[in-house]
Amino acid sequence: MTSSEQNSATQRVAAAILIHRQRLWRLVHFRLHPCLRGRVDSEDVLQEAYLDACQRAEHFPEDGTEYIWLRLIVLQTLADTHRRHLGTQKRSVAKEIRSPDANHGQTTSLSIVGRLLGHLTSPSQAAIREELGERLRQAIEGMGELDAEVLALRHFEELTNQEVATVLKITEKTASIRYGRALQRLRSLIQEIPDFERSTI
């Protein structure tokens, strides 16, 4: 690739990041491990991912899948961030997110629980948060990894059904069916938990 072509590719990457910045920030904010909230800035993760994407600019897709490409790079950057900060102490978490295309298992359930219980922030709510968090985590993991991942991608990352199908390598029909089933199951589980803020889902 010539210098001119490299510059052109880098400009396309920069333009795509600008267009999708809000979605990418939402991705980082959602997927960031709960232990790192307050210690790691989502903007720093995005900046690191931006630099990495520019280095890979020659591979920028021209088929309309630029968000999926950028998302993969951001997830890889986030995985590196987790490894740096969590280290061997949280090796199991790093292992879960090593492959951005893989189902995230426990990491996904933690992300969903963190989002659902984000309103419980005061010291007096700590015990409630811990109890609800464990019950929700077990319930979400009971859905199965694929259903939980579809729920995370559609409802929390706000990917389109087509994007979910591309990321998980399943058909759009399967993605749609699994999302509806997972969302209904989560709502049913929440209804069984007293005093839970139902407006969060």
C-alpha positions, 0 to 999 in steps of 0.5 A: 500500500502506497503512502497515499493509499495508507492516508486514504484508508486512515481517513476512512477509519477516522470517519467511521470511528466518528460515525460510530463513536457513541456505539463504541463507547456504549460497547466499552462501558457495557463490557468493562469488567465491574472491578475496573469501573472508576479505574479505567476510562472508556475514552482511554480504551477507545483512544487506544483502539483508534490507534490500533485501527489506524495501524490496520487501516489497510484491512478496513472493510468496504462492504458496509461492515465497518462497525463490526470491524471496529467493534472487534478491534475495540473488544481486543483492546478491552481484552488487553485492558482487562489482562493488564489491570486484572492480571493473574488474579482474574485470569479466568475473566481474561480467558473468557474475553480472549476471543472477541468472536467467542461467547463471553459466558460469565463476562457477559452475565456480569456485564448485564447484571452491572447494567441492570443494577447500576442504579443501586450505588449508595452504601445502604444498597450494597447488600441489596445489590450483592444479593440481587446481583448473584440471583440475576447472574445465576439466572442469566447464566441459566439461559445458556451462553448464546441466548445471553450473548444475543440479549447483550448484543441486541438489548444493551449494545443495541446492535441490529439483528443483522449485526448480531447474526454476523457477530455470532455467525447465526442466521437473522431468524435465529438471532431474532427468535433467541433475542425474543426468548431471552428478553422474555425470560429475563423479564419473567425472572425480574418479576420474581425478584421483590422490589426490583426496578423493572424499568431497567429492562 
